[in-house]
Amino acid sequence: MKEKQITKNQHFIPNFLIKRWKTSDDYILIVNDKGEKIKTKFINNINYFSKEFLYENSFSSKTNNLENKLRKIEEKYANLTAKINENVTKNKKMNQQNLHINDLALIETFVKLQMFRNHDYWNILNQSKDEILEYLNEIIDSYYSYTKMGNLEKEKLNDKIKFKRDQLELNKAKIGFDRYEYEMHSLYNSPKYFLIHSIHLSYYYTVISFEGEYLSISNLGQYICSDQFGENYFYLIPISPKNAILKRSIYSDSNKCFNFLVNNFFSSLEKKNNFKKIMFNELRTISEFSIASPSFLNDNFIEEFKKYLNTNIKIRVMDAKTKSNITIINKQ
C-alpha cells in the first residue's frame, strides 16, 4: 500500500494474523457471541474485523496517518513472529535469552495496541474516540523511543516507576482500593513507562508450542489465565493455532504457575476444552466475533457455549471519568 493511499476499511485484527488461522481451502472459522460458528472465505474477514475509517478523527481528514503507523508495527511483528514460528518448527528453543530486548518491546507494543485498537473494547471504555486514537499514537511513538534508549535512561525510568509505585502503596488506604488500582494501572499503562514496567519489572517471556492446533486468536492481543485464587497467572499471546508467547509474572510462584499451565493446558483430556474456555471468556466479556482454530470445525460450539453462559463473568475496567476501576458483570 502506498503511503498516501487512503484505506477505507481499517482492520482491528490484522490480516497477517488472520491468515495464520486459514484452512487449506482458504476458509476461516468465526465464532459469534452466541456460540454460533460461521465458516467463511478468508477475504470476507473484512466484514467482521474492520470498520470504515476506524482510526480517523475530525482532525485527520482521513489521512491514514495512524493506519500507516499501525501497518509498520504489524509488518515488524509479522516478521518477528514468523521467524519464531519457523524456529519452533525446527525445535529451536525461543525464550528471553534468545529474544532481543527490542523483540520483547515489539511484542509488548503490539499487544498493547491490539487491545486499545479493538473496536469492540471501545464499547466498554468511558473515553472518547479522539482520546483512544491519541493513546494509540503515543504507544507507537514510545516504542520507537524505547528502542533508541541507552541503559542509563532505562534505569532512570525504572527508578521513577518504583518510586511512584511505592508512593501509591503508602496512600492505598487513604485513597481507597478502586482509586489505588486505577492509579496503578494508569502508571503501568502510561506510554512513557509501559515497556519498562513489562520488560524490566514484571514478566519472563518464553515461546511454547501446544500439541494440536487449538489456540484461537485473542482479539485483545493476549489471554490472561489464572488459578481459582488469581495468585498464579500468566498471559498467552497466540501467534499461530499452536504456538504462543507465554508471559509469566516474576511475582508468581514459578513451580505453581507452570504446574497449573501443564495441568490445564497440556493435559490431553482437558486441553481442547480449556482452549475453548479462554476464547469463550473473551467473547462473553468484550468481543462480538472471534476466530477459532480450524480444529474446532466439527465441534458442537453452540451447546458448549450455552453451558458456559450459566457463569457470570466479572471484569474490572478503568474509568477515566471517575478515576477509578469499575466492575462490570456479564450475565446470561
Protein Blocks (a to p, Z undefined) as FASTA:
>chain_A
ZZklccfbdcfbdfklmmmmpcfkopacdddfkopacdddfklmmmmmccehklgcfkln
onolmmmmmmmmmmmmmmmmmmmmmmmmnopacdfklgcfklmmmmmmmmmmmmmmpmkl
mmmpccdfklmmmmmmmmmmmmmmmmmpcfklmmmmmmmmmmmmmmmmmmmmmnojklmm
mmmmmmmmpmklmmmmmmmmmpccdddddehjfbccdfkopacdddfkomagcddddfbf
kbccddddfkbcfklmmmmmmmmmmpmklmmmmmmmmmmmmmmmmpmbdcddfklmmpcf
klmmmmmmmpccddddddfklopacdddddZZ
